[in-house]
C-alpha cells in the first residue's frame, strides 16, 4: 500500500495546494471570459459566407394573397373560357372554400400592356410599379404547400407550416448581424388595420436566441414611442443609469443566458435610438417632392407611403431586414378577395402601387437599389375559378412574386403557369427556392446558415432549396 504523506503545517499545505488554487483561478478566468463574450453585442456585423450582392432586404408583404391573374400574369384563354367549367386536361386543384367540380372559370376585367424596354405585361392596377419593370424580375411560377392563410404565412416566412421556427428576417441577422448600432437590425411594420391569421409568430426568432427577434413598429405617424429623453434628465445621467443597470445585471448573469443577454442589448439599443432614431423617423425632413412621390399626405396612399419611405431610410442607415405589410384585420381588409376580386384588388392596389413604385425609384436614384434586395408577394395567389360569382379563393399551385435590386437581373419573366393560371408548369419555384435565392444574394450559404436545435441542425430552407439562377 502506497504511503500517504500528511501535511504537517500551513506552509506545506499551501505548497501542496498550489496547483489546485491555479485551477480554481483559471476556471474563474474562463467564466469571466465567457461572461464578457455573452455581453458583447451579438448583432455586430459578421462576414458573409461568400461574396454578397445585397446588404439588406425590404420585403413588401401583400398579406392575404394577391391574384397573379389581376396583376402580373395575363391569361387570354381564361377570359375566353369565362363562365365555363375547367377543362379536365388542366388537372385537379384543392381549394379551401370552392367545392370540387362546382365552380366556373372567372375571367379578369383588368387590362394588361407592355412596359419598359423588356416589354413585360403588367396590369392596369399597377402603373407606378410597372414604370420600374426593367429593374424587376417577375417570378410567375411560385408555389407553396398550403392553401390556408396561417400555414401558408408560416411557410412563406419560416419555411415551415407550423409556428415556432425562425423567420427569414431572424435568420438573416443571425447570419450577418447589423450594420447599425443605433437602430434595430430587423424591423416589421404591420398594417394598422389589424393582425393577420398567423400572428406575430411568423415574424419571430423561433428557437434562435432572443436577440434575433424583430422590432415591431407601431402603426400611424409615431411608429416608436418614448424616443425623447425624459424631461429634466441630462444625457450623462441617463448613460450612468444604464451603465449601473448593466453592471448589476452582469454580476448576476449566467454565461449562457441568451434571454438575459438580449435584454441587456435592448437597453443599450433603446438608449442609442434616443440619440439617433428621432431624426430617422422624422419624415418631415424629407423634401416635399419625395413625400409627394410616395403619396404621403393624401389618401389612400398616405399610410403605406409613410412606411415605404421609412423602409428606405432604415436600410440607408444599416438596418438589415425590413418587412412592410399591406393588409391586416379580417378578410377583405387584406388581399383576400373571396367576395369581389375587382373591389378588393382595386382598393388594395390603390393603397400600395404608388408607394411601391416610389420606393424602387428612390432606392435607385440614391444608389441603394444595387445593395438592397426588394421582394414583393403574398402567401399564395387566387384561384382561376370563381368563388360565388365575383370572388376568387386561395390558390397555392401557381402564383407570382417579384424581386428587384440586390444583384437581381431585372426586366425578365421567370417561369410560367399554364394557360388558365392554375399550376406552375415552367421552372416551378417553391418558397424554399425563394428563401435560398434571398440568402444567396446576401452572401449566405443555406447549408452553413444552421442552428443546433433539439439535436438537429436546423436551417431556413428545411431540406434544401435551389438558387433561382435565371434571376442572377
C-alpha positions in Angstrom: 0.0 0.0 0.0 1.4 3.4 -1.0 2.3 5.6 1.9 0.3 8.9 2.1 2.2 11.8 3.5 0.2 14.1 5.8 0.6 17.8 5.7 2.4 19.0 8.8 2.0 22.7 8.7 0.3 25.6 6.8 3.3 26.2 4.6 3.3 22.6 3.3 -0.5 22.8 2.8 -0.2 25.9 0.6 2.7 24.4 -1.3 0.7 21.1 -2.0 -2.4 23.0 -2.9 -0.7 25.4 -5.3 -1.9 23.6 -8.4 -5.4 23.4 -7.1 -5.6 27.1 -6.5 -4.3 27.7 -10.0 -7.0 25.5 -11.4 -9.6 27.4 -9.5 -8.2 30.8 -10.7 -8.1 29.5 -14.3 -11.7 28.3 -14.1 -12.7 31.7 -12.7 -10.9 33.5 -15.6 -12.6 31.3 -18.1 -16.0 32.0 -16.6 -15.3 35.8 -16.7 -14.2 35.5 -20.3 -17.4 33.6 -21.3 -19.5 36.2 -19.4 -17.9 39.0 -21.2 -18.4 37.3 -24.5 -22.1 36.8 -23.7 -22.5 40.6 -23.2 -20.6 41.6 -26.3 -23.1 42.9 -29.0 -24.3 39.7 -30.7 -25.6 41.9 -33.6 -22.1 43.1 -34.6 -21.6 42.8 -38.4 -20.4 39.3 -39.5 -18.7 38.4 -42.7 -20.9 36.6 -45.3 -20.0 33.1 -46.4 -19.3 34.2 -49.9 -19.3 37.5 -51.9 -22.6 39.2 -51.5 -24.6 41.3 -53.9 -27.1 42.7 -51.3 -26.6 44.1 -47.8 -30.2 44.4 -46.9 -33.8 43.2 -47.7 -37.1 45.1 -48.0 -40.0 42.6 -48.1 -43.2 44.1 -49.3 -45.6 41.6 -47.9 -49.0 41.6 -49.6 -50.9 39.7 -46.9 -54.0 37.7 -47.9 -52.9 36.5 -51.3 -52.8 38.9 -54.3 -54.1 37.5 -57.5 -51.5 36.8 -60.2 -54.3 36.9 -62.7 -55.1 40.5 -61.9 -51.5 41.7 -61.6 -48.6 40.2 -63.4 -49.8 37.0 -65.2 -52.3 37.7 -68.1 -54.3 34.8 -69.3 -56.3 35.4 -72.5 -57.6 31.8 -72.5 -59.1 32.3 -69.1 -61.1 35.2 -70.4 -62.2 33.2 -73.4 -63.4 30.3 -71.1 -65.1 32.7 -68.6 -68.2 31.0 -67.1 -67.2 27.5 -68.2 -66.0 24.6 -66.1 -62.3 24.0 -66.0 -61.3 21.5 -68.8 -60.2 18.2 -67.3 -56.9 18.5 -69.2 -55.6 21.1 -66.7 -55.8 18.6 -63.8 -57.3 19.0 -60.3 -56.9 21.6 -57.6 -57.9 21.7 -53.9 -59.3 24.9 -52.5 -60.4 26.0 -49.1 -63.9 27.2 -50.0 -64.7 26.2 -53.6 -66.5 22.8 -53.8 -64.8 20.3 -56.2 -66.4 20.4 -59.6 -68.8 23.1 -58.6 -67.1 26.2 -59.8 -66.8 28.0 -63.1 -63.7 29.8 -64.5 -63.6 33.5 -63.9 -62.0 35.9 -66.4 -60.5 39.2 -65.4 -61.7 42.6 -66.1 -58.2 44.1 -65.9 -56.2 45.1 -69.0 -52.6 44.4 -69.5 -50.0 46.3 -71.5 -46.3 46.0 -72.1 -43.9 48.3 -70.2 -40.2 49.3 -70.5 -37.6 48.0 -72.9 -38.3 44.5 -71.7 -42.0 44.7 -72.8 -43.2 42.8 -69.7 -47.0 42.9 -69.4 -48.4 44.4 -66.2 -52.0 45.1 -65.2 -53.6 48.5 -65.2 -53.8 48.1 -61.4 -50.1 48.7 -61.0 -49.0 51.5 -63.4 -46.4 53.0 -60.9 -44.7 49.7 -60.3 -44.8 49.0 -64.0 -42.6 52.1 -64.6 -39.7 50.2 -63.0 -40.4 46.9 -64.7 -36.9 46.9 -66.3 -35.5 46.6 -62.7 -37.9 43.9 -61.7 -37.7 40.1 -62.3 -41.2 38.7 -62.3 -41.4 35.1 -61.0 -44.7 33.7 -62.4 -44.1 30.1 -61.3 -44.1 30.4 -57.5 -45.9 27.7 -55.4 -46.3 26.6 -51.8 -47.8 23.6 -50.0 -50.7 25.1 -48.0 -54.0 26.7 -49.0 -55.0 28.2 -45.6 -53.6 31.6 -44.5 -51.9 30.8 -41.3 -49.9 27.7 -42.5 -49.1 29.4 -45.8 -47.9 32.6 -44.0 -45.7 30.4 -41.7 -44.2 28.7 -44.8 -43.6 32.0 -46.6 -41.7 33.5 -43.6 -40.1 30.5 -41.9 -40.1 27.6 -44.4 -42.4 25.5 -42.1 -46.1 25.3 -42.0 -46.4 25.5 -38.1 -45.2 28.2 -35.7 -42.1 28.0 -33.6 -39.4 28.3 -36.3 -37.3 31.4 -37.1 -38.4 33.8 -39.8 -36.1 34.7 -42.7 -35.5 38.1 -41.1 -34.2 36.4 -37.9 -32.0 34.0 -40.0 -30.5 36.9 -41.9 -29.4 38.9 -38.9 -28.3 35.6 -37.2 -26.0 35.2 -40.2 -24.9 38.7 -40.8 -25.6 40.9 -37.8 -26.4 44.6 -38.3 -24.5 47.4 -39.8 -26.2 49.9 -37.4 -25.6 50.1 -33.7 -28.3 52.7 -33.1 -31.3 51.1 -34.9 -32.9 47.6 -34.8 -31.4 45.1 -37.2 -34.8 43.5 -38.1 -38.0 45.6 -38.4 -41.6 44.7 -39.1 -44.1 47.4 -40.0 -47.6 45.9 -39.7 -50.7 47.2 -41.3 -52.7 49.4 -38.9 -56.0 47.7 -39.8 -55.1 44.7 -37.6 -53.4 41.4 -37.1 -53.0 38.5 -39.5 -54.0 34.9 -39.2 -50.5 33.6 -38.4 -50.0 36.4 -36.0 -46.6 37.6 -34.7 -45.0 34.1 -34.6 -44.5 34.2 -38.4 -42.0 37.1 -37.9 -40.4 35.7 -34.8 -36.9 34.4 -33.9 -38.4 31.0 -33.1 -35.7 28.9 -31.3 -32.9 31.3 -32.2 -31.6 33.4 -29.3 -34.0 36.2 -28.3 -31.6 38.9 -29.6 -32.7 38.0 -33.2 -36.4 38.8 -32.7 -37.9 41.6 -34.8 -38.7 45.1 -33.6 -42.4 45.6 -34.3 -43.2 49.2 -35.1 -46.5 50.8 -34.2 -48.9 51.9 -36.9 -49.5 55.6 -37.5 -47.3 58.6 -37.6 -45.4 57.7 -34.4 -44.0 54.2 -35.0 -41.9 54.3 -31.9 -42.9 55.9 -28.6 -40.7 57.5 -25.9 -37.8 58.3 -28.3 -37.2 61.6 -26.4 -35.1 61.6 -23.2 -37.2 62.0 -20.0 -37.7 65.7 -19.2 -35.1 67.1 -16.9 -32.7 64.1 -17.2 -29.3 65.0 -18.7 -27.8 62.7 -21.2 -24.8 61.8 -18.9 -27.2 60.9 -16.1 -29.2 58.6 -18.4 -25.9 56.9 -19.5 -24.8 56.4 -15.9 -28.1 54.9 -15.0 -27.9 52.4 -17.9 -24.3 51.5 -17.0 -25.3 50.8 -13.4 -28.2 48.6 -14.6 -25.8 46.7 -16.9 -23.2 46.2 -14.2 -25.8 44.9 -11.7 -27.3 42.5 -14.3 -23.9 41.2 -15.4 -23.0 40.4 -11.8 -25.9 38.0 -11.6 -25.9 36.7 -15.2 -25.1 33.2 -16.3 -22.7 33.0 -19.2 -25.1 31.1 -21.5 -28.3 33.2 -20.6 -29.2 34.4 -24.1 -32.5 35.8 -22.9 -30.8 38.0 -20.4 -28.1 39.0 -22.9 -30.9 40.0 -25.3 -32.5 42.2 -22.6 -29.2 43.9 -21.9 -28.7 44.6 -25.6 -32.2 46.0 -25.8 -31.4 48.5 -23.1 -28.3 49.7 -24.9 -30.2 49.9 -28.2 -33.0 51.9 -26.7 -30.5 54.5 -25.4 -28.8 54.7 -28.7 -32.1 55.1 -30.5 -33.0 58.0 -28.3 -29.8 59.7 -29.6 -30.2 59.0 -33.3 -33.5 57.5 -34.2 -35.7 60.6 -33.9 -34.1 62.0 -37.0 -34.7 58.8 -38.9 -38.4 58.6 -38.0 -39.0 62.3 -38.8 -40.3 62.1 -42.4 -40.9 65.9 -42.4 -37.2 66.2 -43.0 -37.6 64.7 -46.5 -38.1 67.1 -49.4 -41.7 67.7 -50.2 -41.3 66.3 -53.7 -40.1 63.0 -52.2 -43.1 62.8 -49.9 -45.4 63.5 -52.7 -43.8 60.8 -54.8 -44.6 58.2 -52.1 -48.2 59.5 -51.9 -47.7 60.9 -48.3 -50.3 63.4 -47.3 -53.2 62.1 -49.4 -55.5 59.1 -49.3 -55.4 56.2 -49.9 -51.5 56.1 -50.1 -50.5 58.1 -47.0 -50.1 55.1 -44.6 -48.2 52.7 -46.9 -46.3 55.6 -48.4 -45.0 56.5 -45.0 -43.9 53.0 -44.2 -42.2 52.5 -47.6 -40.3 55.8 -47.2 -39.3 54.8 -43.7 -38.1 51.4 -45.0 -35.8 53.3 -47.4 -34.5 55.5 -44.6 -33.9 52.4 -42.4 -31.8 50.4 -44.9 -29.9 53.6 -45.7 -28.8 53.6 -42.1 -27.8 49.9 -42.0 -30.9 48.1 -41.0 -30.6 44.6 -42.4 -34.2 43.4 -42.9 -37.4 45.4 -43.2 -40.9 43.9 -43.7 -43.6 46.3 -44.8 -47.1 44.7 -44.5 -50.0 45.6 -46.7 -53.3 44.1 -45.4 -54.5 43.4 -41.8 -57.6 42.6 -39.9 -60.4 40.4 -41.2 -60.5 39.0 -44.7 -61.5 41.8 -47.1 -59.1 44.3 -45.4 -56.3 42.1 -46.8 -55.7 41.0 -50.4 -58.2 38.3 -49.6 -60.8 38.7 -52.4 -63.4 35.9 -51.7 -66.4 38.1 -52.4 -65.4 40.5 -55.2 -61.9 40.4 -56.8 -62.5 43.7 -58.5 -63.5 45.8 -55.5 -60.8 44.2 -53.3 -57.8 44.5 -55.7 -58.7 48.0 -57.0 -58.7 49.2 -53.4 -55.6 47.4 -52.2 -53.6 48.3 -55.3 -54.6 52.0 -54.9 -53.1 51.9 -51.4 -49.8 50.3 -52.4 -48.9 50.8 -56.0 -47.7 54.4 -55.9 -45.6 53.9 -52.7 -44.0 50.7 -54.1 -43.2 52.4 -57.4 -41.7 55.4 -55.5 -39.6 53.1 -53.3 -38.0 51.4 -56.3 -37.2 54.8 -58.0 -36.0 56.3 -54.8 -33.6 53.5 -54.0 -32.3 53.6 -57.5 -31.6 57.3 -57.6 -29.8 57.1 -54.3 -27.6 54.3 -55.4 -29.2 51.9 -52.9 -31.0 49.5 -55.2 -27.8 47.7 -56.0 -27.3 46.8 -52.4 -31.0 46.4 -51.4 -33.0 43.3 -52.4 -36.7 44.2 -52.7 -39.2 41.3 -52.7 -42.9 41.6 -53.4 -45.6 38.9 -52.8 -48.0 37.2 -50.6 -48.6 33.7 -49.1 -50.4 32.5 -52.2 -52.3 33.7 -55.2 -56.0 33.4 -56.2 -58.0 30.7 -58.0 -58.8 30.7 -61.7 -62.3 29.5 -60.7 -64.8 31.9 -59.1 -65.9 31.8 -55.6 -69.5 32.8 -55.7 -69.9 34.9 -58.8 -67.2 37.6 -58.4 -64.6 36.4 -55.9 -61.5 34.1 -56.1 -60.4 31.5 -53.5 -56.9 30.9 -52.1 -54.5 29.3 -54.6 -51.1 27.8 -53.9 -50.3 25.8 -57.1 -49.0 28.7 -59.1 -48.8 32.5 -58.4 -46.5 35.5 -58.8 -43.8 37.2 -56.7 -41.1 39.5 -57.9 -37.6 40.7 -56.9 -35.6 43.8 -57.7 -32.2 45.2 -56.9 -29.5 43.3 -54.8 -27.9 41.8 -57.9 -31.2 40.6 -59.4 -31.3 40.8 -63.2 -34.4 42.9 -63.9 -36.6 43.2 -67.0 -37.3 39.5 -67.2 -40.0 36.9 -66.5 -39.0 33.7 -64.8 -41.2 30.6 -65.1 -44.8 30.3 -66.2 -48.2 29.0 -65.2 -50.5 27.1 -67.6 -52.9 28.8 -69.9 -55.5 29.5 -67.2 -53.1 30.2 -64.4 -53.9 27.1 -62.4 -50.5 25.5 -62.0 -46.8 26.4 -62.3 -45.6 24.4 -65.3 -42.3 26.1 -66.3 -39.4 26.4 -63.9 -41.5 26.0 -60.7 -40.1 28.0 -57.7 -41.1 26.8 -54.3 -40.8 29.0 -51.2 -37.6 27.1 -50.4 -36.1 28.4 -53.7 -37.2 31.9 -52.9 -35.5 31.7 -49.5 -32.3 30.2 -50.9 -32.1 32.9 -53.5 -32.5 35.7 -50.9 -29.8 34.1 -48.7 -27.5 33.7 -51.8 -27.8 37.4 -52.7 -26.8 38.3 -49.1 -23.8 36.0 -49.4 -25.2 33.3 -47.1 -25.0 29.6 -47.8 -28.1 27.7 -46.9 -26.1 24.8 -45.5 -23.7 26.9 -43.5 -26.5 29.0 -42.0 -27.7 26.5 -39.4 -28.5 26.3 -35.7 -28.5 23.2 -33.5 -31.9 22.7 -32.0 -33.0 19.6 -30.1 -30.2 17.6 -31.6 -30.7 18.6 -35.2 -29.1 21.2 -37.3 -32.0 23.4 -38.5 -32.0 25.9 -41.3 -34.4 28.2 -43.1 -34.7 26.0 -46.2 -35.6 22.9 -44.2 -34.3 20.2 -46.5 -32.8 22.1 -49.4 -33.8 24.9 -51.8 -32.3 25.8 -55.2 -30.9 29.2 -56.2 -33.1 30.6 -59.0 -30.2 31.1 -61.3 -32.1 32.8 -64.0 -32.7 35.7 -61.6 -29.0 36.4 -61.2 
